[in-house]
Amino acid sequence: MGYLPQFKNDLFLSYRRASNEGPDAWIDTFRTQVETVLRDRVGDISIWRDKDELNAGEAWRPAIAEGIDTSGLFLAVISRTYFDSPECRKEFDRFLGRLKAGAGDGLKLVPIFKHPPKPDQELPRELAEIGHHEFFVREPKPWRELDPKLASDYGPYHERMGRVLFELAEAIEALHSQQKKQALGKVFLATVPPELNSDRERLRSDLRLSNFVVVPEREYLWNADDYQDRIAQDLADSLLAVHLVSGTASTEPLSAERSRIQLQLAAEAMARHGRPAPLVRMLKSETVDAATQPLVEYIRNVMPDKGIELFEGSLEELKSDMFGKLPKPAPKTAARAVAKPREMAVLVEDGEAAEIDALKQLLTAKLGVKPLVQRFTGSTPKDAGRLAKVLADCPQALVVWHRQDDDWVQALLDSEVLAGHASPERLAVYVMGEGNDMKTDFATPQASLIRALVSPAEAELAAFVKAWPDGSV
């Protein structure tokens, strides 16, 4: 179980095994950096990675499919031969299917181009619409993979790694916040002595995967003045309180006293709010330790009158009763299953596509718009056929102006392919990055101007989206 409550794995790492062979072990280095930094910045994340090479004729392992289906983010390290591998193609395609099926808002595909694609290689069109990160340089020609062990590559490699880590951290935090907003409720799962940690973790994992927020998330600071206030805050809006108790000796001498405090406060809070009595599982033991004897007697002799439900059976029996007292998720309606988000063409210079993730997140999460990114080299589209199709299907288009000059913007606005969108209701220029006189003075009757030099300009972007309200072309 990782950091994200709704997934068993936070990240699935997909790569060609050849990328990690030899003395270089590029993938090992890359994965260690990702895991180390994200654990420091975000929390205890988990990365699913299959280290075993498939033998010729061997079936694609179910464990791989399960790893993909239970991960929130898919990190594809695309080498020159990544799409030549049947296994890599299956991994990529399976996660792509999850994205398109709407398996969960916020799922994210993060492409890492370790090498440039082969000249004659046909990549999935969706890759052109997703910001990616390049860990190679084209000079000296034809290209060269970045090696952080080389002094000349150290700076560029770590600059790009920093962008990857920033994107991953933002995506993980967004998914974490989303789960809390969409959770069915909160469950108080009392802290326990070290000997019961594994049982508590099993309950915690099951609750989180069933879309419940579990508190406390961390051990209380028992020597802080406000620790009882913290417990009371956690209990205030909890639907249920669950406690695990043992009569055996513990390596933590104060654990029995702390269990009693949590149970007292829980019984009072549940009764006050008219919620089910706390569930207490007492682990059977032949002898009761002297340090835990007062707690056991308190639970057996005093707490029944104050309102608890005592279990001395298996953990599975407790889980069954626990989930029986908690709300069930509402079934998905057919309308929700087939709903298609509104789409918007987003035109950007190829080298800046990886820098518009915040804009894409704003469009998706706040405005309900799916951005279809179309890349340009100069004023020439990288895939003219795809661009024409996207513009034909999208009611609105957004030109992202970052580091280019105003001639680049005007060339796009004057292009024949955008002629059908040339109006302030259907076409906008999103001005971002550092401000200058050129950006300040630019004006055109062909498009709306959304200046996001100081802030993301969410209100202006929302007004543009509403300017074509029905979404039809």
C-alpha positions in Angstrom: 0.0 0.0 0.0 1.4 3.3 -1.0 0.6 7.0 -0.4 -2.6 7.1 -2.5 -5.5 5.6 -0.6 -7.5 4.5 -3.7 -4.7 2.6 -5.4 -2.4 -0.3 -4.3 0.4 1.3 -6.2 1.1 5.0 -6.7 3.3 4.5 -9.8 3.7 1.8 -12.4 7.2 2.0 -14.1 7.2 0.7 -17.7 10.5 0.2 -19.6 12.4 -2.0 -22.0 14.6 -4.3 -20.0 17.5 -3.5 -22.4 17.4 0.0 -21.0 18.8 -1.3 -17.7 21.3 -3.9 -18.8 25.1 -3.5 -18.6 27.1 -1.4 -16.2 25.0 1.7 -16.7 21.7 0.4 -15.0 20.0 3.6 -16.1 16.5 2.5 -14.9 17.8 1.6 -11.5 19.4 5.0 -11.1 16.3 6.8 -12.4 13.9 4.8 -10.2 15.9 5.3 -7.1 16.0 9.1 -7.6 12.2 9.2 -8.2 11.4 7.2 -5.1 13.9 8.9 -2.8 12.8 12.5 -3.7 9.1 11.7 -3.8 9.2 10.0 -0.4 10.9 13.1 1.0 8.5 15.6 -0.7 5.2 13.7 -0.7 5.2 10.6 1.5 5.8 6.9 1.5 5.0 6.2 -2.2 5.1 2.8 -3.8 6.4 2.1 -7.3 5.4 -1.1 -9.1 8.1 -2.5 -11.3 8.5 -5.9 -13.0 12.1 -7.0 -12.9 11.7 -10.4 -14.5 12.3 -10.8 -18.3 9.6 -12.7 -20.1 10.9 -15.8 -21.9 10.0 -16.5 -25.5 6.5 -17.9 -25.7 5.7 -17.1 -22.0 2.3 -15.7 -21.4 2.0 -12.1 -20.3 1.9 -12.3 -16.5 -1.4 -11.5 -14.8 0.6 -9.8 -12.1 1.7 -7.1 -14.6 -1.9 -6.4 -15.6 -2.9 -6.2 -12.0 -0.1 -3.8 -11.3 -1.2 -1.5 -14.1 -4.9 -1.7 -13.1 -4.1 -0.7 -9.4 -1.7 2.2 -10.1 -2.6 5.9 -10.3 0.3 7.0 -12.5 2.0 5.3 -15.4 5.6 6.3 -16.0 6.7 5.1 -19.4 10.5 5.3 -20.0 10.5 5.2 -23.8 13.7 4.1 -25.4 14.4 3.7 -29.1 13.0 0.2 -29.1 10.3 0.6 -26.4 7.4 0.1 -28.9 9.2 -2.8 -30.5 8.7 -4.8 -27.4 5.3 -6.7 -27.3 5.3 -6.5 -23.5 5.9 -2.7 -23.4 3.2 -2.2 -26.0 0.7 -4.2 -23.9 1.6 -2.3 -20.8 1.2 1.1 -22.5 -2.0 0.1 -24.3 -3.6 -1.3 -21.1 -3.1 2.0 -19.2 -4.2 4.0 -22.2 -7.4 2.0 -22.1 -7.9 2.9 -18.5 -7.5 6.5 -19.3 -10.0 6.4 -22.1 -12.5 4.3 -20.1 -12.6 7.0 -17.5 -11.5 4.5 -14.8 -10.8 7.5 -12.5 -10.3 11.2 -12.9 -6.7 12.2 -12.4 -5.1 9.1 -13.7 -1.9 10.3 -15.4 0.4 9.0 -18.1 3.9 10.5 -17.9 6.1 9.7 -20.9 9.9 9.9 -20.5 11.8 9.8 -23.8 15.1 8.3 -23.0 15.9 8.3 -26.7 14.3 10.1 -29.7 11.9 7.9 -31.7 13.1 6.1 -34.8 12.5 8.3 -38.0 10.1 5.8 -39.4 8.4 4.9 -36.2 4.6 5.5 -35.8 3.9 6.6 -32.2 0.4 6.6 -30.7 -1.3 9.8 -31.5 -2.1 10.3 -27.8 1.6 10.9 -27.2 1.4 14.1 -29.2 -1.3 15.4 -26.8 0.6 14.6 -23.6 3.5 16.6 -22.3 6.7 14.5 -22.2 10.2 14.8 -20.9 13.4 14.3 -23.0 16.5 12.8 -21.5 18.6 13.1 -24.7 20.2 15.9 -26.7 20.4 16.2 -30.5 23.9 17.6 -30.5 26.3 16.1 -31.5 24.1 14.7 -34.2 22.2 12.5 -34.6 21.6 12.4 -30.8 23.1 11.5 -27.5 21.5 10.1 -24.3 22.1 12.2 -21.2 24.4 10.6 -18.7 24.4 12.2 -15.2 27.8 10.9 -14.5 29.3 13.1 -17.2 30.1 16.6 -16.0 28.7 18.1 -19.2 25.4 16.3 -18.7 25.0 16.7 -15.0 23.1 20.0 -15.1 20.7 19.2 -18.0 19.9 15.8 -16.6 19.0 17.0 -13.2 17.1 20.0 -14.5 14.9 17.6 -16.5 14.7 15.2 -13.6 13.5 18.1 -11.5 10.6 18.8 -13.9 9.7 15.1 -13.9 9.6 15.0 -10.1 7.6 18.2 -9.9 5.0 16.8 -12.3 4.8 13.5 -10.5 4.5 15.2 -7.0 1.7 17.5 -8.3 -0.2 14.5 -9.8 0.1 12.4 -6.7 -1.1 15.2 -4.4 -4.0 16.0 -6.8 -5.1 12.3 -6.7 -4.7 12.3 -2.9 -6.9 15.4 -2.5 -9.4 14.0 -4.9 -9.9 10.8 -2.9 -10.6 12.8 0.3 -13.2 14.8 -1.5 -14.9 11.8 -3.0 -14.5 9.5 0.0 -17.6 7.8 1.4 -16.6 9.0 4.9 -14.0 8.9 7.7 -13.2 5.9 10.0 -11.3 6.2 13.2 -8.9 3.3 13.5 -7.2 3.7 16.9 -3.5 3.5 17.2 -2.2 0.2 18.6 0.9 -1.3 20.3 3.6 -2.5 17.9 2.5 -6.1 18.1 -0.9 -5.3 16.5 0.5 -3.0 13.7 0.1 -5.6 11.0 -3.6 -6.2 11.9 -4.3 -2.5 11.9 -2.5 -2.1 8.6 -4.7 -4.8 7.0 -7.8 -3.0 8.2 -6.5 0.3 7.1 -5.6 -0.9 3.6 -9.1 -2.5 3.1 -10.8 0.7 4.3 -8.7 3.0 2.0 -9.3 0.8 -1.0 -13.0 0.9 -0.3 -12.8 4.7 -0.5 -12.8 5.7 3.2 -10.4 8.1 4.8 -8.7 6.5 7.8 -7.6 8.5 10.8 -5.2 9.1 12.5 -2.9 9.0 9.5 0.1 9.0 11.8 0.9 8.2 15.5 -0.2 10.9 17.9 2.4 13.1 19.7 1.4 11.7 23.1 3.6 14.2 25.0 2.1 17.2 23.3 -0.4 19.3 25.3 -3.1 19.0 22.7 -3.0 15.3 21.9 -6.6 14.7 23.3 -7.9 17.6 21.2 -6.3 15.9 18.2 -8.1 12.6 19.0 -11.4 14.5 19.5 -11.0 16.2 16.1 -10.4 12.9 14.4 -13.5 11.4 16.1 -15.8 14.4 15.5 -16.8 13.4 11.9 -15.9 9.7 11.9 -18.7 7.4 10.9 -17.2 4.5 13.0 -14.5 3.9 15.6 -12.5 0.6 15.5 -10.1 -0.6 18.2 -7.7 -3.5 18.4 -6.7 -4.7 21.9 -4.5 -7.4 23.2 -3.9 -8.7 26.8 -0.3 -9.8 26.1 2.8 -7.8 27.0 3.9 -5.1 24.7 7.3 -3.5 23.9 5.6 -0.1 24.3 4.9 0.2 28.1 2.3 3.0 27.7 0.3 1.4 24.9 -2.5 0.1 27.3 -3.0 3.5 28.8 -3.2 5.1 25.3 -5.6 2.5 24.1 -7.9 3.3 27.0 -7.8 7.0 26.4 -8.8 6.5 22.7 -11.6 4.1 23.6 -13.0 6.5 26.2 -13.1 9.4 23.9 -14.5 7.3 21.1 -17.4 6.0 23.1 -18.3 9.5 24.2 -18.0 10.9 20.6 -20.1 8.1 19.0 -22.8 8.4 21.7 -22.9 12.2 21.4 -23.3 12.1 17.6 -25.7 9.1 17.5 -23.3 6.9 15.6 -22.7 3.1 16.1 -20.8 2.1 19.3 -17.1 1.5 18.9 -16.1 -1.9 17.6 -13.4 -3.5 19.9 -11.6 -6.7 18.9 -10.0 -8.3 21.9 -7.2 -10.7 20.8 -7.5 -14.0 22.6 -4.6 -14.9 24.9 -4.1 -17.5 27.6 -2.5 -15.1 30.1 -3.0 -11.4 30.6 0.0 -9.3 31.3 0.0 -7.2 34.4 0.5 -4.0 32.4 -2.6 -4.7 30.3 -4.8 -6.2 33.0 -6.5 -2.8 33.9 -7.3 -2.2 30.3 -8.8 -5.7 29.8 -10.9 -5.4 33.0 -12.1 -1.9 31.9 -13.3 -3.2 28.6 -15.0 -6.2 30.0 -16.6 -4.7 33.1 -17.0 -1.0 32.5 -17.3 -0.3 28.7 -20.3 -2.4 28.0 -22.4 0.0 30.0 -20.9 3.0 28.1 -21.5 1.4 24.7 -19.1 -0.8 22.8 -19.4 -3.9 20.6 -16.9 -6.5 21.7 -15.4 -9.1 19.3 -13.2 -12.0 20.3 -13.4 -13.7 16.9 -11.2 -13.4 13.8 -10.1 -10.2 12.1 -12.3 -11.2 9.1 -15.4 -11.4 11.3 -14.6 -7.9 12.6 -14.1 -6.6 9.0 -17.5 -8.1 8.0 -19.3 -6.3 10.8 -17.3 -3.1 10.2 -18.2 -2.8 6.6 -21.8 -3.8 7.4 -22.1 -0.5 9.4 -20.5 1.7 6.8 -22.2 3.3 3.7 -21.9 1.5 0.4 -20.8 3.3 -2.8 -23.6 4.5 -5.1 -23.7 2.5 -8.4 -22.5 4.3 -11.5 -25.3 5.4 -13.7 -25.3 4.7 -17.4 -25.3 8.4 -18.2 -22.2 8.9 -16.2 -20.5 6.0 -17.9 -20.9 7.3 -21.4 -20.5 11.0 -20.6 -17.8 12.6 -22.8 -16.0 15.7 -21.6 -15.8 18.8 -23.8 -12.6 19.0 -25.9 -10.4 21.9 -26.7 -7.5 22.1 -29.2 -4.4 23.5 -27.4 -1.7 24.6 -29.9 1.9 24.8 -28.5 5.5 25.0 -29.7 6.9 21.5 -29.5 9.8 22.3 -27.1 7.3 23.9 -24.6 4.7 21.1 -24.5 6.1 19.7 -21.3 5.7 23.1 -19.5 1.9 23.4 -19.8 0.8 20.8 -17.3 -0.6 23.4 -14.9 -2.7 24.8 -17.7 -3.9 21.3 -18.7 -4.8 20.5 -15.0 -6.7 23.8 -14.8 -8.7 23.0 -17.9 -9.4 19.4 -16.8 -10.0 19.8 -13.1 -11.6 23.2 -12.8 -13.3 23.8 -16.2 -14.3 20.3 -17.3 -12.4 20.6 -20.6 -10.2 17.9 -22.1 -7.2 19.5 -23.7 -6.0 18.0 -27.0 -2.5 19.2 -27.4 -1.2 19.9 -30.9 2.5 20.5 -31.4 4.2 22.9 -33.8 7.7 23.3 -35.0 7.8 27.0 -35.6 4.4 27.7 -37.3 4.3 24.2 -38.9 2.1 21.5 -37.3 3.9 18.3 -36.5 0.9 16.3 -37.7 -1.2 18.4 -40.0 -3.8 15.7 -40.6 -4.3 15.2 -36.9 -4.5 19.0 -36.3 -7.2 19.4 -39.0 -9.3 16.5 -37.5 -9.0 17.9 -33.9 -10.0 21.4 -35.0 -12.9 20.0 -36.9 -14.1 18.3 -33.8 -13.4 21.0 -31.2 -15.5 24.2 -30.9 -12.6 26.2 -29.5 -8.8 26.4 -29.8 -6.2 27.9 -27.5 -2.8 29.1 -28.7 -0.2 28.9 -25.9 2.3 31.8 -26.2 5.3 31.3 -23.9 8.8 32.1 -25.2 8.0 32.7 -28.9 7.9 36.2 -30.4 4.7 37.8 -31.7 5.5 36.8 -35.3 5.0 33.2 -34.3 1.6 33.9 -32.7 0.5 36.0 -35.7 1.6 33.3 -38.1 -0.6 30.8 -36.3 -3.6 33.1 -36.2 -3.3 33.8 -39.9 -2.9 30.2 -40.9 -5.5 28.6 -43.1 -6.2 25.8 -40.7 -7.4 28.2 -38.0 -9.5 30.3 -40.4 -12.7 28.6 -39.2 -11.9 29.5 -35.5 -10.9 33.1 -36.2 -13.2 34.9 -33.6 -12.8 35.8 -30.0 -15.5 33.3 -29.0 -13.7 30.3 -30.7 -10.0 31.2 -30.6 -7.9 32.5 -27.7 -4.2 33.3 -27.1 -3.1 32.1 -23.7 -0.1 34.4 -22.8 2.2 32.8 -20.1 5.8 33.0 -18.9 7.8 36.1 -18.4 6.1 39.4 -19.3 7.6 41.9 -21.9 6.5 44.8 -24.0 5.7 42.5 -26.9 3.2 40.5 -24.9 1.7 43.6 -23.3 1.2 45.5 -26.5 -0.1 42.6 -28.7 -3.7 42.9 -29.9 -5.8 41.1 -32.5 -9.4 41.0 -33.6 -9.0 37.3 -34.5 -8.8 35.9 -30.9 -9.4 36.6 -27.2 -6.3 37.4 -25.2 -5.8 35.6 -21.9 -2.8 37.0 -20.0 -1.6 34.5 -17.5 1.8 36.2 -16.7 1.1 36.7 -13.0 -1.6 34.1 -12.2 -3.1 31.2 -14.2 -6.0 33.6 -15.2 -8.6 31.0 -14.3 -11.5 33.5 -14.5 -10.6 34.7 -18.0 -10.1 31.2 -19.2 -13.5 30.2 -17.8 -15.1 33.2 -19.5 -13.6 32.0 -22.8 -15.0 28.5 -22.3 -18.5 29.9 -21.6 -18.3 32.1 -24.7 -19.3 29.0 -26.8 -21.7 27.4 -24.3 -23.2 24.5 -26.1 -19.9 22.9 -27.1 -21.0 22.3 -30.7 -18.9 23.0 -33.7 
